[in-house]
């Protein structure tokens, strides 16, 4: 059966539109530390409340992620883009007007929900394009470029003068501009959706174990990510310096992903996890003992590089654990669930102990993959 090919002239427009949609979806996570930090300062919120706002945001993200596969192909994608971009921007804007905890919870839950829809839509569009490597590479480049620019400008130009309300309105404006991509989003799937009949075997147990390990790794490190700005704030890092730290940090995340793509298969099945652990511990050590800008920045950058590498290695392992591809589809849900749990746990730890407790949590959660996969490999346990 012949499917209508994607027009060559419209290919770039589709890739760019999907990339901008995914950029909107990634903004709540990528801007989370600076937004939560500015919110804490502006509204005098306790660490438990700040952590809970982060967790609630990704509870909404999780709901959207789990629901998207059921209705994504049933709706007009252009209309869906407009609704989701408007919902994300409006939720950011409304949160700028609120100082009470409960309304902030509601607004950030909505931010997470609408943002997850944009992420899922962007990934869904790209999955229909013929050259997936080029499509996903372009998506990553666009998202990192926009995110780095936002994080570079937000702390010194907006937060330093207008605090959280200004930052929330600024992000609402960024989302609104990115939402113009709706004009280039295809209205329906580019490749006809087919359904397969017949029973399929359940997903292998080894894949579930790999997903669970990934959840632990993510939860501990995202707990640190949510409060990374607070660590810098405690060291009296200037707003301009903070913007530089987070902008460079996201660019290093992209460099880490490309490095894994180049070296990954050459390192074998076990060595990557020990290398990731060693570099994460180095970054955490600098964050724990550094008292000035330089060790804080180096610690954050080293940690981010290794954390991103760890995510890519574990995603690849999950794919190998379940050749049918069903486990890979669950990775966004695992990310959302860990993002929901991590900030809340971090807030409780900081309130009851200190920042060092969050760094210790990240370290312990990073140990699990290295130790487990030293003695057990999911792809070798089949049969």
Buried (B, 14 or more C-beta within 10 A) or exposed (E): EEEEEBEEEEBEBBBBBBBBBBBBBBBBBBBBBBBBBBBBBBBEBEBBBBBBBBBBBBBBBBBBBBBBEEEBEEBEBBEBBBBBBBBBBBBBBBBBEBBEBEEBBBBBBBBBBBBBBBBBBBBBBBBBBEEEEEBBBBBBEBBBBBBBEBBBBBBBBBBBEBBBBBBBBBBBEBBBBBBEBBEBBBEEBBEEEEEEEEEEEEBBEBBBBBBEBBBBBBBBBBBBBBBBBBBBBEBEBEBEBBBBBBBBBBBBBBBBBEBBEEEBEEBEBEEBBBBBBEBBBBBBBBBBEBEEBEBBBBBBBBBBBBBBBBBBBBBBBBBBBBEEEEBBEBBBBBBBBBBBBBBBBBBBBBBEEEBBBBBBBBBEBBBBBBEBBEEEBBBEEEE
